[in-house]
Amino acid sequence: MDFSVLFFVALVVLAFVLLFSVVKIVPQGREFTVERFGKYTRTLSPGISILTPFVERIGRRMNMMEQVLDVPTQEVITKDNAVVKVDGIVFIQVMDAARAAYRVDNLPYAIAQLCMTNLRTVVGSMELDEVLSQRDSINTRLLQVIDSATEPWGVKANRIEIKDLSPPSDITNAMARQMKAERERRAVVTEADGEKQAAITRAEGAKQSAILEAEGRREAAFRDAEAREREAEAEARATEMVSNAIAAGDVNAINYFVAQKYVEAFAELARSPQQKTVIVPSEMGALVGTIAGIGQLVGLAQDQQQQARPAAAPAAPRPPAPPRPPRPSVPRT
């Protein structure tokens, strides 16, 4: 009785062990390789699978999700013999579980060493300034190299990023001084550009002012010339009218003309800045008498012209001289 119970218990335990060894559940994001007598036969995808008991077993459990691997810090000598410390990270994803399991041993370590060697190669072919300013270019070159190298392993390199670039302290101080000098130079250039623009603006303003002033003078000169032209035309028309009136025998016209010229000449004489004395007639009636005398002379001249027109006309007697106007008094200044 006791032997039968022990046998039954042993049989149940064996059944459970056999069941767990045959039935396999693969979680999402993982893939298992199956080996038959130590040889790879197939890959189990996520889900439940049944193996052949005592013949097949699980070989490698591969992580098919994207993984992040650290690239250790290392010192790299650049093209211009500067020593910098560089580290980074690489993002990989297993695309073929069988190749990743059986074509390389210790996949993370192999990829990290591959990244370190290629990082030294890429950074060592560049100068320090290029290394510090062209991280994207370094990342792109590393990604191409690593991706092509890991493709036979069934691994895809998605991204490579450099985390830190640390140049020596003396180079850092020199870079700080250089940056300060560059900032000061930019400030001086900006200030000079501002002064230049201000000078150009002031010159443009002066130019526009001079142009407007010249245009104003030209317009004023044009208007003055036009005014003088109109005044001359008016004077010519007045002279023509007076001449026509004189030709028609109008004595008042010549009297008016002569009186006007006399008054204008006397006014100019009075306005002269160098004139120290002014001659003023003692009686205003003398001026009228002078004008009247000039009018009589003009009348006599016209009569002589009319009498001389007939042929063989006797010469007219000479008219008496007009009365001489009284001599004006000269006041002392």
C-alpha positions as YAML, in Angstrom:
chain: A
units: angstrom
residues:
- id: 1
  name: MET
  ca: [0.00, 0.00, 0.00]
- id: 2
  name: ASP
  ca: [2.71, 2.44, 0.88]
- id: 3
  name: PHE
  ca: [4.66, 1.51, -2.24]
- id: 4
  name: SER
  ca: [1.69, 2.19, -4.51]
- id: 5
  name: VAL
  ca: [1.17, 5.64, -2.97]
- id: 6
  name: LEU
  ca: [4.81, 6.53, -3.42]
- id: 7
  name: PHE
  ca: [4.70, 5.36, -7.00]
- id: 8
  name: PHE
  ca: [1.60, 7.43, -7.68]
- id: 9
  name: VAL
  ca: [3.19, 10.50, -6.17]
- id: 10
  name: ALA
  ca: [6.35, 9.95, -8.16]
- id: 11
  name: LEU
  ca: [4.31, 9.53, -11.30]
- id: 12
  name: VAL
  ca: [2.44, 12.79, -10.69]
- id: 13
  name: VAL
  ca: [5.66, 14.68, -10.03]
- id: 14
  name: LEU
  ca: [7.17, 13.25, -13.19]
- id: 15
  name: ALA
  ca: [4.09, 14.28, -15.14]
- id: 16
  name: PHE
  ca: [4.36, 17.85, -13.86]
- id: 17
  name: VAL
  ca: [8.08, 18.00, -14.65]
- id: 18
  name: LEU
  ca: [7.45, 16.63, -18.10]
- id: 19
  name: LEU
  ca: [4.61, 19.07, -18.65]
- id: 20
  name: PHE
  ca: [6.71, 22.10, -17.67]
- id: 21
  name: SER
  ca: [9.60, 20.93, -19.80]
- id: 22
  name: VAL
  ca: [7.44, 20.41, -22.87]
- id: 23
  name: VAL
  ca: [5.03, 23.34, -22.71]
- id: 24
  name: LYS
  ca: [6.77, 26.72, -23.07]
- id: 25
  name: ILE
  ca: [5.19, 30.19, -22.81]
- id: 26
  name: VAL
  ca: [7.17, 32.95, -24.55]
- id: 27
  name: PRO
  ca: [6.41, 36.47, -23.23]
- id: 28
  name: GLN
  ca: [5.90, 39.47, -25.51]
- id: 29
  name: GLY
  ca: [9.14, 41.11, -26.63]
- id: 30
  name: ARG
  ca: [11.12, 37.87, -26.29]
- id: 31
  name: GLU
  ca: [12.04, 35.01, -28.61]
- id: 32
  name: PHE
  ca: [13.42, 31.60, -27.63]
- id: 33
  name: THR
  ca: [15.64, 29.39, -29.75]
- id: 34
  name: VAL
  ca: [14.95, 25.62, -29.81]
- id: 35
  name: GLU
  ca: [17.77, 23.10, -29.95]
- id: 36
  name: ARG
  ca: [17.39, 19.43, -30.83]
- id: 37
  name: PHE
  ca: [20.23, 17.39, -29.44]
- id: 38
  name: GLY
  ca: [22.21, 20.62, -29.20]
- id: 39
  name: LYS
  ca: [21.48, 21.84, -32.74]
- id: 40
  name: TYR
  ca: [19.39, 24.91, -33.51]
- id: 41
  name: THR
  ca: [16.13, 23.98, -35.19]
- id: 42
  name: ARG
  ca: [13.66, 26.84, -34.84]
- id: 43
  name: THR
  ca: [12.70, 30.03, -32.97]
- id: 44
  name: LEU
  ca: [9.68, 30.33, -30.70]
- id: 45
  name: SER
  ca: [7.69, 33.55, -31.05]
- id: 46
  name: PRO
  ca: [5.65, 35.06, -28.19]
- id: 47
  name: GLY
  ca: [2.86, 32.73, -27.07]
- id: 48
  name: ILE
  ca: [2.55, 29.08, -26.00]
- id: 49
  name: SER
  ca: [4.56, 26.33, -27.68]
- id: 50
  name: ILE
  ca: [5.08, 22.56, -27.12]
- id: 51
  name: LEU
  ca: [8.46, 20.88, -27.41]
- id: 52
  name: THR
  ca: [9.28, 17.28, -28.10]
- id: 53
  name: PRO
  ca: [10.03, 15.74, -24.72]
- id: 54
  name: PHE
  ca: [13.54, 14.46, -24.08]
- id: 55
  name: VAL
  ca: [14.56, 15.65, -27.59]
- id: 56
  name: GLU
  ca: [14.16, 19.45, -27.80]
- id: 57
  name: ARG
  ca: [15.07, 22.10, -25.31]
- id: 58
  name: ILE
  ca: [15.26, 25.92, -25.08]
- id: 59
  name: GLY
  ca: [18.63, 27.20, -26.25]
- id: 60
  name: ARG
  ca: [18.82, 31.06, -25.87]
- id: 61
  name: ARG
  ca: [16.28, 33.52, -24.58]
- id: 62
  name: MET
  ca: [16.71, 36.70, -26.69]
- id: 63
  name: ASN
  ca: [15.38, 40.14, -25.87]
- id: 64
  name: MET
  ca: [13.81, 41.58, -29.04]
- id: 65
  name: MET
  ca: [13.10, 45.04, -27.61]
- id: 66
  name: GLU
  ca: [15.32, 48.06, -28.20]
- id: 67
  name: GLN
  ca: [18.20, 48.15, -25.73]
- id: 68
  name: VAL
  ca: [20.51, 50.90, -24.54]
- id: 69
  name: LEU
  ca: [24.20, 50.12, -24.07]
- id: 70
  name: ASP
  ca: [26.73, 52.43, -22.43]
- id: 71
  name: VAL
  ca: [29.99, 53.15, -24.20]
- id: 72
  name: PRO
  ca: [32.67, 53.50, -21.47]
- id: 73
  name: THR
  ca: [34.65, 56.73, -21.13]
- id: 74
  name: GLN
  ca: [37.99, 56.70, -22.92]
- id: 75
  name: GLU
  ca: [40.73, 59.17, -23.78]
- id: 76
  name: VAL
  ca: [41.11, 59.92, -27.49]
- id: 77
  name: ILE
  ca: [43.88, 61.93, -29.19]
- id: 78
  name: THR
  ca: [42.53, 64.22, -31.89]
- id: 79
  name: LYS
  ca: [44.20, 65.10, -35.18]
- id: 80
  name: ASP
  ca: [45.82, 68.21, -33.64]
- id: 81
  name: ASN
  ca: [47.20, 66.18, -30.69]
- id: 82
  name: ALA
  ca: [44.63, 67.25, -28.13]
- id: 83
  name: VAL
  ca: [43.48, 64.67, -25.58]
- id: 84
  name: VAL
  ca: [39.75, 64.52, -24.94]
- id: 85
  name: LYS
  ca: [37.61, 62.19, -22.84]
- id: 86
  name: VAL
  ca: [34.66, 60.76, -24.76]
- id: 87
  name: ASP
  ca: [31.77, 58.51, -23.81]
- id: 88
  name: GLY
  ca: [28.39, 57.72, -25.32]
- id: 89
  name: ILE
  ca: [25.40, 55.46, -25.61]
- id: 90
  name: VAL
  ca: [24.15, 53.18, -28.39]
- id: 91
  name: PHE
  ca: [20.59, 52.03, -29.06]
- id: 92
  name: ILE
  ca: [20.35, 48.53, -30.57]
- id: 93
  name: GLN
  ca: [17.59, 46.09, -31.39]
- id: 94
  name: VAL
  ca: [17.86, 42.37, -32.16]
- id: 95
  name: MET
  ca: [16.18, 41.62, -35.48]
- id: 96
  name: ASP
  ca: [17.18, 37.95, -35.87]
- id: 97
  name: ALA
  ca: [17.28, 35.94, -32.65]
- id: 98
  name: ALA
  ca: [19.12, 32.96, -34.16]
- id: 99
  name: ARG
  ca: [22.00, 34.99, -35.62]
- id: 100
  name: ALA
  ca: [22.28, 37.14, -32.49]
- id: 101
  name: ALA
  ca: [22.40, 33.98, -30.35]
- id: 102
  name: TYR
  ca: [24.83, 31.85, -32.32]
- id: 103
  name: ARG
  ca: [27.05, 34.21, -34.37]
- id: 104
  name: VAL
  ca: [28.51, 36.26, -31.52]
- id: 105
  name: ASP
  ca: [29.23, 35.55, -27.90]
- id: 106
  name: ASN
  ca: [28.30, 38.16, -25.30]
- id: 107
  name: LEU
  ca: [26.52, 40.50, -27.69]
- id: 108
  name: PRO
  ca: [26.41, 43.62, -25.42]
- id: 109
  name: TYR
  ca: [30.14, 43.46, -24.71]
- id: 110
  name: ALA
  ca: [30.96, 42.97, -28.39]
- id: 111
  name: ILE
  ca: [28.88, 45.97, -29.45]
- id: 112
  name: ALA
  ca: [30.40, 48.18, -26.70]
- id: 113
  name: GLN
  ca: [33.92, 47.30, -27.80]
- id: 114
  name: LEU
  ca: [33.01, 47.93, -31.42]
- id: 115
  name: CYS
  ca: [31.66, 51.37, -30.52]
- id: 116
  name: MET
  ca: [34.79, 52.27, -28.54]
- id: 117
  name: THR
  ca: [37.20, 51.34, -31.32]
- id: 118
  name: ASN
  ca: [35.25, 53.18, -34.00]
- id: 119
  name: LEU
  ca: [34.80, 56.17, -31.73]
- id: 120
  name: ARG
  ca: [38.59, 56.46, -31.40]
- id: 121
  name: THR
  ca: [38.93, 56.17, -35.17]
- id: 122
  name: VAL
  ca: [36.38, 58.85, -35.98]
- id: 123
  name: VAL
  ca: [37.41, 61.35, -33.29]
- id: 124
  name: GLY
  ca: [41.11, 60.79, -33.99]
- id: 125
  name: SER
  ca: [40.63, 61.84, -37.63]
- id: 126
  name: MET
  ca: [39.21, 65.25, -36.64]
- id: 127
  name: GLU
  ca: [40.63, 68.37, -35.03]
- id: 128
  name: LEU
  ca: [39.51, 69.52, -31.59]
- id: 129
  name: ASP
  ca: [37.34, 72.36, -32.87]
- id: 130
  name: GLU
  ca: [35.59, 69.98, -35.25]
- id: 131
  name: VAL
  ca: [35.06, 67.42, -32.49]
- id: 132
  name: LEU
  ca: [33.47, 70.01, -30.23]
- id: 133
  name: SER
  ca: [31.27, 71.58, -32.92]
- id: 134
  name: GLN
  ca: [30.30, 68.60, -35.09]
- id: 135
  name: ARG
  ca: [28.76, 66.05, -32.76]
- id: 136
  name: ASP
  ca: [26.00, 65.27, -35.23]
- id: 137
  name: SER
  ca: [28.56, 64.42, -37.88]
- id: 138
  name: ILE
  ca: [30.39, 62.11, -35.47]
- id: 139
  name: ASN
  ca: [27.14, 60.40, -34.50]
- id: 140
  name: THR
  ca: [26.20, 59.87, -38.14]
- id: 141
  name: ARG
  ca: [29.58, 58.38, -39.07]
- id: 142
  name: LEU
  ca: [29.57, 56.09, -36.04]
- id: 143
  name: LEU
  ca: [26.04, 54.91, -36.76]
- id: 144
  name: GLN
  ca: [26.92, 53.94, -40.32]
- id: 145
  name: VAL
  ca: [29.98, 52.00, -39.20]
- id: 146
  name: ILE
  ca: [28.30, 50.21, -36.27]
- id: 147
  name: ASP
  ca: [25.18, 49.37, -38.24]
- id: 148
  name: SER
  ca: [27.15, 47.79, -41.07]
- id: 149
  name: ALA
  ca: [29.30, 45.85, -38.56]
- id: 150
  name: THR
  ca: [26.38, 44.46, -36.54]
- id: 151
  name: GLU
  ca: [24.20, 43.54, -39.52]
- id: 152
  name: PRO
  ca: [25.69, 39.97, -39.78]
- id: 153
  name: TRP
  ca: [24.82, 39.48, -36.11]
- id: 154
  name: GLY
  ca: [21.15, 40.15, -36.75]
- id: 155
  name: VAL
  ca: [21.31, 43.42, -34.77]
- id: 156
  name: LYS
  ca: [20.15, 46.86, -35.90]
- id: 157
  name: ALA
  ca: [21.93, 49.97, -34.51]
- id: 158
  name: ASN
  ca: [19.23, 52.62, -34.36]
- id: 159
  name: ARG
  ca: [21.06, 55.58, -32.79]
- id: 160
  name: ILE
  ca: [24.43, 56.50, -31.36]
- id: 161
  name: GLU
  ca: [24.84, 59.59, -29.19]
- id: 162
  name: ILE
  ca: [27.96, 61.09, -27.61]
- id: 163
  name: LYS
  ca: [27.14, 61.99, -24.04]
- id: 164
  name: ASP
  ca: [30.20, 63.97, -22.99]
- id: 165
  name: LEU
  ca: [33.31, 65.53, -24.51]
- id: 166
  name: SER
  ca: [35.80, 66.77, -21.94]
- id: 167
  name: PRO
  ca: [38.92, 68.56, -23.21]
- id: 168
  name: PRO
  ca: [41.83, 69.26, -20.80]
- id: 169
  name: SER
  ca: [41.56, 72.16, -18.34]
- id: 170
  name: ASP
  ca: [44.20, 74.31, -20.09]
- id: 171
  name: ILE
  ca: [42.38, 73.95, -23.39]
- id: 172
  name: THR
  ca: [39.11, 74.80, -21.65]
- id: 173
  name: ASN
  ca: [40.63, 78.01, -20.24]
- id: 174
  name: ALA
  ca: [42.02, 78.94, -23.65]
- id: 175
  name: MET
  ca: [38.61, 78.34, -25.20]
- id: 176
  name: ALA
  ca: [37.00, 80.57, -22.57]
- id: 177
  name: ARG
  ca: [39.45, 83.39, -23.33]
- id: 178
  name: GLN
  ca: [38.88, 82.92, -27.04]
- id: 179
  name: MET
  ca: [35.13, 83.06, -26.57]
- id: 180
  name: LYS
  ca: [35.44, 86.26, -24.53]
- id: 181
  name: ALA
  ca: [37.64, 87.88, -27.16]
- id: 182
  name: GLU
  ca: [35.21, 86.86, -29.88]
- id: 183
  name: ARG
  ca: [32.29, 88.35, -27.95]
- id: 184
  name: GLU
  ca: [34.18, 91.61, -27.46]
- id: 185
  name: ARG
  ca: [35.06, 91.69, -31.16]
- id: 186
  name: ARG
  ca: [31.42, 91.20, -32.10]
- id: 187
  name: ALA
  ca: [30.42, 94.00, -29.73]
- id: 188
  name: VAL
  ca: [32.95, 96.37, -31.31]
- id: 189
  name: VAL
  ca: [31.83, 95.40, -34.81]
- id: 190
  name: THR
  ca: [28.20, 95.88, -33.89]
- id: 191
  name: GLU
  ca: [28.92, 99.29, -32.36]
- id: 192
  name: ALA
  ca: [30.92, 100.31, -35.45]
- id: 193
  name: ASP
  ca: [28.09, 99.18, -37.70]
- id: 194
  name: GLY
  ca: [25.67, 101.26, -35.64]
- id: 195
  name: GLU
  ca: [27.85, 104.35, -35.94]
- id: 196
  name: LYS
  ca: [28.23, 103.73, -39.65]
- id: 197
  name: GLN
  ca: [24.50, 103.48, -40.15]
- id: 198
  name: ALA
  ca: [23.98, 106.62, -38.07]
- id: 199
  name: ALA
  ca: [26.54, 108.53, -40.16]
- id: 200
  name: ILE
  ca: [24.91, 107.31, -43.36]
- id: 201
  name: THR
  ca: [21.51, 108.38, -42.09]
- id: 202
  name: ARG
  ca: [22.79, 111.83, -41.11]
- id: 203
  name: ALA
  ca: [24.50, 112.21, -44.50]
- id: 204
  name: GLU
  ca: [21.32, 111.19, -46.27]
- id: 205
  name: GLY
  ca: [19.39, 113.74, -44.21]
- id: 206
  name: ALA
  ca: [21.90, 116.49, -45.03]
- id: 207
  name: LYS
  ca: [21.76, 115.51, -48.69]
- id: 208
  name: GLN
  ca: [17.98, 115.63, -48.78]
- id: 209
  name: SER
  ca: [18.04, 118.97, -46.95]
- id: 210
  name: ALA
  ca: [20.53, 120.41, -49.45]
- id: 211
  name: ILE
  ca: [18.46, 119.10, -52.35]
- id: 212
  name: LEU
  ca: [15.28, 120.60, -50.96]
- id: 213
  name: GLU
  ca: [17.06, 123.90, -50.24]
- id: 214
  name: ALA
  ca: [18.46, 124.00, -53.78]
- id: 215
  name: GLU
  ca: [15.05, 123.23, -55.21]
- id: 216
  name: GLY
  ca: [13.61, 126.03, -53.08]
- id: 217
  name: ARG
  ca: [16.23, 128.48, -54.36]
- id: 218
  name: ARG
  ca: [15.60, 127.36, -57.91]
- id: 219
  name: GLU
  ca: [11.87, 127.82, -57.49]
- id: 220
  name: ALA
  ca: [12.39, 131.21, -55.90]
- id: 221
  name: ALA
  ca: [14.74, 132.27, -58.71]
- id: 222
  name: PHE
  ca: [12.23, 131.06, -61.25]
- id: 223
  name: ARG
  ca: [9.47, 133.00, -59.56]
- id: 224
  name: ASP
  ca: [11.69, 136.12, -59.32]
- id: 225
  name: ALA
  ca: [12.59, 135.85, -63.00]
- id: 226
  name: GLU
  ca: [8.93, 135.41, -63.86]
- id: 227
  name: ALA
  ca: [8.05, 138.45, -61.74]
- id: 228
  name: ARG
  ca: [10.76, 140.54, -63.42]
- id: 229
  name: GLU
  ca: [9.60, 139.33, -66.81]
- id: 230
  name: ARG
  ca: [6.03, 140.32, -66.06]
- id: 231
  name: GLU
  ca: [7.22, 143.65, -64.67]
- id: 232
  name: ALA
  ca: [9.26, 144.26, -67.83]
- id: 233
  name: GLU
  ca: [6.25, 143.35, -69.96]
- id: 234
  name: ALA
  ca: [4.11, 145.76, -67.97]
- id: 235
  name: GLU
  ca: [6.76, 148.46, -68.31]
- id: 236
  name: ALA
  ca: [6.98, 147.83, -72.04]
- id: 237
  name: ARG
  ca: [3.23, 148.03, -72.40]
- id: 238
  name: ALA
  ca: [3.19, 151.25, -70.35]
- id: 239
  name: THR
  ca: [5.97, 152.73, -72.47]
- id: 240
  name: GLU
  ca: [4.16, 151.68, -75.62]
- id: 241
  name: MET
  ca: [0.95, 153.29, -74.39]
- id: 242
  name: VAL
  ca: [2.81, 156.49, -73.49]
- id: 243
  name: SER
  ca: [4.53, 156.48, -76.87]
- id: 244
  name: ASN
  ca: [1.22, 156.01, -78.63]
- id: 245
  name: ALA
  ca: [-0.28, 158.79, -76.55]
- id: 246
  name: ILE
  ca: [2.62, 161.12, -77.41]
- id: 247
  name: ALA
  ca: [2.31, 160.24, -81.09]
- id: 248
  name: ALA
  ca: [-1.37, 161.05, -80.89]
- id: 249
  name: GLY
  ca: [-0.54, 164.50, -79.45]
- id: 250
  name: ASP
  ca: [-1.51, 163.88, -75.82]
- id: 251
  name: VAL
  ca: [0.71, 166.18, -73.72]
- id: 252
  name: ASN
  ca: [-0.52, 164.79, -70.44]
- id: 253
  name: ALA
  ca: [1.00, 161.40, -71.19]
- id: 254
  name: ILE
  ca: [4.51, 162.76, -71.65]
- id: 255
  name: ASN
  ca: [4.05, 164.91, -68.56]
- id: 256
  name: TYR
  ca: [3.07, 161.85, -66.56]
- id: 257
  name: PHE
  ca: [6.00, 159.83, -67.93]
- id: 258
  name: VAL
  ca: [8.57, 162.51, -67.19]
- id: 259
  name: ALA
  ca: [7.16, 163.20, -63.74]
- id: 260
  name: GLN
  ca: [7.28, 159.52, -62.89]
- id: 261
  name: LYS
  ca: [10.93, 159.23, -63.91]
- id: 262
  name: TYR
  ca: [11.76, 162.39, -61.98]
- id: 263
  name: VAL
  ca: [10.14, 161.11, -58.81]
- id: 264
  name: GLU
  ca: [11.89, 157.71, -59.14]
- id: 265
  name: ALA
  ca: [15.29, 159.36, -59.64]
- id: 266
  name: PHE
  ca: [14.74, 161.63, -56.66]
- id: 267
  name: ALA
  ca: [13.73, 158.65, -54.51]
- id: 268
  name: GLU
  ca: [16.89, 156.73, -55.52]
- id: 269
  name: LEU
  ca: [18.95, 159.76, -54.67]
- id: 270
  name: ALA
  ca: [17.37, 159.98, -51.24]
- id: 271
  name: ARG
  ca: [17.87, 156.23, -50.51]
- id: 272
  name: SER
  ca: [21.56, 156.18, -51.46]
- id: 273
  name: PRO
  ca: [23.66, 155.11, -48.39]
- id: 274
  name: GLN
  ca: [26.57, 157.32, -49.49]
- id: 275
  name: GLN
  ca: [24.47, 160.48, -49.98]
- id: 276
  name: LYS
  ca: [25.20, 163.00, -47.24]
- id: 277
  name: THR
  ca: [22.97, 165.79, -48.58]
- id: 278
  name: VAL
  ca: [19.57, 165.67, -50.26]
- id: 279
  name: ILE
  ca: [18.48, 168.34, -52.73]
- id: 280
  name: VAL
  ca: [14.86, 169.27, -52.16]
- id: 281
  name: PRO
  ca: [13.03, 171.94, -54.20]
- id: 282
  name: SER
  ca: [12.04, 174.94, -52.10]
- id: 283
  name: GLU
  ca: [8.58, 174.89, -53.60]
- id: 284
  name: MET
  ca: [6.68, 171.90, -54.82]
- id: 285
  name: GLY
  ca: [5.14, 174.15, -57.44]
- id: 286
  name: ALA
  ca: [8.52, 174.40, -59.09]
- id: 287
  name: LEU
  ca: [8.41, 170.68, -59.84]
- id: 288
  name: VAL
  ca: [5.03, 171.10, -61.48]
- id: 289
  name: GLY
  ca: [6.37, 174.07, -63.40]
- id: 290
  name: THR
  ca: [9.31, 172.06, -64.62]
- id: 291
  name: ILE
  ca: [7.04, 169.29, -65.82]
- id: 292
  name: ALA
  ca: [4.80, 171.81, -67.52]
- id: 293
  name: GLY
  ca: [7.78, 173.39, -69.24]
- id: 294
  name: ILE
  ca: [8.93, 170.03, -70.52]
- id: 295
  name: GLY
  ca: [5.40, 169.42, -71.81]
- id: 296
  name: GLN
  ca: [5.47, 172.74, -73.75]
- id: 297
  name: LEU
  ca: [8.80, 171.76, -75.33]
- id: 298
  name: VAL
  ca: [7.35, 168.47, -76.44]
- id: 299
  name: GLY
  ca: [4.31, 170.28, -77.90]
- id: 300
  name: LEU
  ca: [6.48, 172.71, -79.85]
- id: 301
  name: ALA
  ca: [8.54, 169.80, -81.19]
- id: 302
  name: GLN
  ca: [5.39, 168.11, -82.44]
- id: 303
  name: ASP
  ca: [4.22, 171.32, -84.16]
- id: 304
  name: GLN
  ca: [7.58, 171.64, -85.88]
- id: 305
  name: GLN
  ca: [7.34, 168.08, -87.14]
- id: 306
  name: GLN
  ca: [3.87, 168.69, -88.56]
- id: 307
  name: GLN
  ca: [4.95, 171.92, -90.28]
- id: 308
  name: ALA
  ca: [8.07, 170.26, -91.72]
- id: 309
  name: ARG
  ca: [6.10, 167.52, -93.43]
- id: 310
  name: PRO
  ca: [4.80, 169.63, -96.42]
- id: 311
  name: ALA
  ca: [7.38, 169.97, -99.18]
- id: 312
  name: ALA
  ca: [9.52, 173.17, -99.21]
- id: 313
  name: ALA
  ca: [7.84, 174.40, -96.10]
- id: 314
  name: PRO
  ca: [9.59, 177.36, -94.49]
- id: 315
  name: ALA
  ca: [11.38, 176.70, -91.31]
- id: 316
  name: ALA
  ca: [9.37, 177.54, -88.25]
- id: 317
  name: PRO
  ca: [10.70, 180.21, -85.94]
- id: 318
  name: ARG
  ca: [12.61, 178.93, -82.91]
- id: 319
  name: PRO
  ca: [10.36, 178.80, -79.90]
- id: 320
  name: PRO
  ca: [11.26, 180.78, -76.88]
- id: 321
  name: ALA
  ca: [13.05, 178.95, -74.12]
- id: 322
  name: PRO
  ca: [10.89, 177.79, -71.27]
- id: 323
  name: PRO
  ca: [11.13, 179.63, -68.01]
- id: 324
  name: ARG
  ca: [13.98, 178.37, -65.85]
- id: 325
  name: PRO
  ca: [12.80, 176.84, -62.60]
- id: 326
  name: PRO
  ca: [14.07, 178.41, -59.43]
- id: 327
  name: ARG
  ca: [17.23, 176.90, -57.99]
- id: 328
  name: PRO
  ca: [16.44, 174.55, -55.14]
- id: 329
  name: SER
  ca: [17.94, 175.23, -51.79]
- id: 330
  name: VAL
  ca: [20.46, 172.75, -50.37]
- id: 331
  name: PRO
  ca: [19.97, 172.07, -46.69]
- id: 332
  name: ARG
  ca: [23.02, 171.15, -44.63]
- id: 333
  name: THR
  ca: [23.12, 167.77, -42.96]
...
